[in-house]
Amino acid sequence: MSSETSSTGGPTTTNDPTTAGPTSNDPTTATTTSTTTGTTDTGVMTTEPPDTTTDTPDTTTGAGDDNTLCASQAEGLFFPADAIWYQDASNDPVAPDSGAITAWMVQNAPPNGWGTGTMRIDFSITAIDAPAGTEKRAYELDNDYYYSPDCDVAPIPLPPGGVVEDYPQELPPADSFEGYDCSEYDGGADCHMIVVSRSEQRLYEIYHATLDAQTDQFTAGCLALWDTSKTYDLDGRGQQCTSADAAGFPIAPLLFSAEEIEAGEINHAIRFILPNSMIRAKKYVAPATHGTNTTGPMTSIPYGGHMRLRADYPIETLSPGAQVIAKALQKYGMYMSDGGNIALTAQSDVYGCATWADVGVDSFSLEDLKATDFEVIDHGPTMDVTYECERTPIME
């Protein structure tokens, strides 16, 4: 995830969550070429284009390869096929204020209306597959990032060799837990830790977690535990309840992967983020269940806002890999999920069966897309942010 240092996400236990919540540093100056980020940042296709004639990926819930740590939806969708993330939105009605919102975005953040001005892709979040029988680990709560009753407290199946967002070293040894040590944990970085347990039909998403490589102490803020056998209604885990993202819905089903680009098809909506000043003040819309102390005007998009790339956008002008992403943005759209700068979130290729370099996608592959190339889909009236979450945390 790439977001501004001052962004805020999930609520504190008070009514003014301006100092805590899902946030992260802004790596807008970090342009690297590595397997940990998958970002070449050259703007040039360096490999053959992905084969877009391959068979459609298996979209059966519960698919996946327990022999690797890779948890990609190219292997099978994380939730049932009727979950909102997988619904064709290409013909859904446009919100009455769509034009006003997208025009304001471009005016507020020139030239194209995104947090960095142009649309960028972040590659820092890794989803780890936990093979059946993976040992579960309890953790110590970080009370500065734990919100009651929003957050769950169940132990986490943590396979050796995996990584947390912003891990500080090269790919860790397969038999170690060094990769779960978040380098900027003490500085308040997001440190997202995402574990997919297909055998349990559970998705564990933690905001602000680390496992100290020296002391072996596992510390975590807010765990959102999702039942991946369940199709959640618009109440999600509970109205006014946060998750590992400030909008209250899951992260993993909205991440797109290099494997999906290689297969030629992304079968789900995509996660996007904006600075707090570009998110409608203290409002959210379904399927979001939560918002934060944002400051945007009524002409800005609320948490949960759903944007769809216009059907008439000339996607043939994009690189082959970028075309796959653009087609998903036309069919499924993207959901406003959290506060930050780097607009789109892709899945890290650190454990992938394909790399971002392989499929010719980098941080700038969609930089020509303007907010006015999108439409805002109508999801009904907005909700006021109150932070009055009511739910029973999952303990085991």
C-alpha positions, -999 to 999 in steps of 0.1 A, spaced: 0 0 0 11 35 -7 -5 63 13 3 96 29 18 96 63 -10 117 77 -38 96 64 -62 81 89 -81 48 87 -100 27 113 -115 44 143 -100 48 177 -123 43 207 -131 80 207 -151 100 183 -121 117 167 -98 91 150 -73 116 136 -42 100 150 -47 63 143 -60 39 117 -50 22 85 -23 44 70 11 41 55 40 60 43 41 75 8 67 58 -14 62 81 -43 100 86 -46 108 49 -43 112 36 -78 128 3 -77 132 -28 -98 129 -59 -76 109 -89 -69 97 -74 -37 78 -46 -53 75 -57 -89 80 -21 -99 103 -14 -129 91 23 -131 105 26 -166 73 31 -184 86 8 -212 75 -27 -220 105 -49 -214 91 -83 -221 68 -100 -246 31 -91 -240 10 -115 -219 -9 -142 -237 -45 -131 -236 -58 -162 -252 -53 -186 -223 -80 -205 -206 -102 -186 -181 -88 -190 -146 -105 -214 -122 -130 -192 -102 -141 -219 -78 -139 -208 -42 -115 -230 -23 -91 -236 -52 -54 -229 -46 -21 -246 -43 -10 -254 -8 25 -263 -20 34 -226 -24 29 -194 -3 13 -177 -33 -23 -167 -28 -36 -154 -61 -72 -153 -73 -58 -166 -106 -60 -200 -87 -96 -194 -76 -117 -166 -61 -113 -160 -24 -150 -155 -18 -182 -171 -34 -188 -160 -70 -218 -139 -60 -198 -117 -37 -201 -80 -46 -164 -79 -57 -171 -103 -86 -202 -87 -100 -203 -73 -135 -209 -36 -131 -206 -26 -167 -243 -17 -170 -250 -4 -135 -265 30 -133 -243 61 -129 -247 83 -98 -264 117 -104 -233 135 -91 -208 114 -111 -197 141 -135 -193 167 -106 -172 142 -86 -148 133 -115 -144 169 -126 -136 181 -91 -110 153 -88 -91 166 -119 -94 202 -107 -82 194 -72 -53 170 -81 -41 180 -116 -33 168 -141 -54 136 -139 -72 137 -105 -54 111 -84 -34 114 -52 -1 119 -70 -17 138 -99 -14 108 -122 -27 73 -116 1 51 -101 1 14 -91 15 2 -58 29 -33 -54 37 -36 -17 10 -58 -2 15 -96 -2 -12 -122 4 3 -154 19 -13 -188 15 -13 -208 47 -12 -245 39 -36 -268 58 -22 -276 93 -1 -244 95 6 -236 132 -14 -207 146 3 -180 166 -12 -158 192 -1 -122 194 2 -92 218 -23 -64 211 -9 -30 201 -36 -10 218 -28 21 198 -41 3 167 -67 -20 182 -103 -9 181 -130 -26 201 -153 -42 191 -143 -37 155 -112 -60 156 -110 -97 161 -84 -114 183 -81 -150 170 -46 -166 166 -31 -164 131 -19 -193 109 16 -180 101 36 -202 77 74 -198 78 90 -180 49 62 -154 45 64 -117 46 45 -86 59 41 -54 40 73 -34 43 95 -62 54 131 -50 58 153 -76 41 156 -97 9 133 -127 5 136 -145 39 147 -181 44 119 -206 38 122 -219 74 122 -186 91 97 -159 102 121 -130 95 100 -117 67 72 -108 91 94 -81 108 79 -48 95 107 -23 91 86 8 98 64 -6 125 75 18 152 70 47 128 33 39 123 35 22 89 5 1 78 24 -32 80 -5 -51 65 -3 -89 71 -27 -109 49 -30 -147 52 -54 -168 31 -63 -201 47 -83 -220 20 -85 -251 41 -102 -232 69 -121 -210 45 -108 -180 63 -91 -147 54 -69 -131 80 -62 -94 74 -42 -75 100 -36 -38 100 -2 -29 117 15 -62 125 51 -73 131 70 -103 143 103 -90 158 131 -110 142 153 -106 173 128 -113 201 102 -134 182 75 -112 197 44 -111 175 25 -78 179 -6 -67 160 -32 -40 159 -65 -47 142 -73 -82 128 -103 -85 105 -112 -122 101 -134 -130 71 -154 -162 64 -145 -169 28 -174 -194 24 -198 -166 31 -214 -140 8 -215 -109 30 -244 -86 27 -240 -48 26 -235 -48 64 -202 -66 60 -187 -73 94 -210 -46 109 -221 -11 102 -197 16 115 -170 -12 119 -136 -9 104 -114 -37 90 -78 -37 79 -89 -10 55 -107 21 66 -138 14 44 -145 -18 64 -143 -43 36 -116 -69 28 -84 -61 9 -73 -94 -7 -102 -99 -31 -95 -64 -46 -58 -70 -52 -49 -79 -88 -19 -101 -95 7 -107 -121 -7 -142 -125 -41 -127 -135 -24 -105 -161 -5 -135 -175 -38 -154 -177 -53 -124 -196 -83 -118 -172 -90 -102 -139 -123 -114 -125 -129 -89 -98 -131 -52 -88 -99 -34 -78 -88 -15 -47 -81 22 -50 -72 49 -25 -72 87 -23 -58 114 2 -81 123 31 -87 157 16 -101 140 -15 -126 118 4 -160 132 13 -160 144 49 -172 117 73 -194 98 48 -194 64 34 -216 45 9 -223 7 5 -205 -16 4 -183 3 28 -193 0 65 -169 26 79 -152 59 73 -128 83 90 -123 119 98 -119 129 61 -122 165 49 -133 164 12 -162 185 0 -196 171 -12 -182 170 -47 -156 144 -36 -162 106 -35 -170 89 -2 -155 58 13 -169 28 -6 -173 49 -38 -174 27 -69 -158 40 -101 -160 23 -135 -137 31 -165 -159 44 -193 -168 19 -220 -156 42 -247 -121 46 -233 -96 36 -260 -79 8 -242 -61 -2 -273 -38 27 -267 -25 10 -235 2 -17 -232 -11 -53 -234 -7 -58 -197 -24 -25 -189 -53 -35 -212 -61 -64 -189 -64 -41 -159 -84 -16 -179 -109 -42 -190 -114 -52 -153 -119 -15 -145 -146 -13 -172 -164 -45 -162 -160 -46 -124 -147 -11 -115 -127 -1 -84 -137 6 -48 -125 35 -27 -109 16 2 -85 37 23 -67 70 26 -34 75 7 -17 87 -24 -9 58 -48 -42 51 -65 -43 14 -74 -31 -15 -54 -16 -46 -70 -5 -77 -52 33 -81 -46 49 -107 -69 74 -118 -42 59 -153 -41 42 -151 -75 42 -177 -103 47 -146 -125 64 -113 -120 53 -78 -129 83 -75 -152 72 -107 -169 38 -91 -178 51 -57 -186 32 -38 -159 49 -11 -138 39 18 -115 32 40 -145 13 17 -168 -20 35 -163 -7 70 -158 -27 84 -187 -61 75 -171 -79 106 -158 -107 107 -132 -130 120 -160 -124 88 -179 -144 71 -151 -180 71 -140 -192 69 -104 -217 41 -100 -248 47 -80 -248 27 -47 -275 47 -30 -274 73 -2 -243 79 19 -241 71 56 -228 94 83 -196 82 101 -204 77 138 -179 49 148 -207 32 167 -197 -3 158 -216 -32 174 -204 -67 169 -189 -96 189 -152 -101 181 -141 -135 169 -118 -150 195 -106 -182 179 
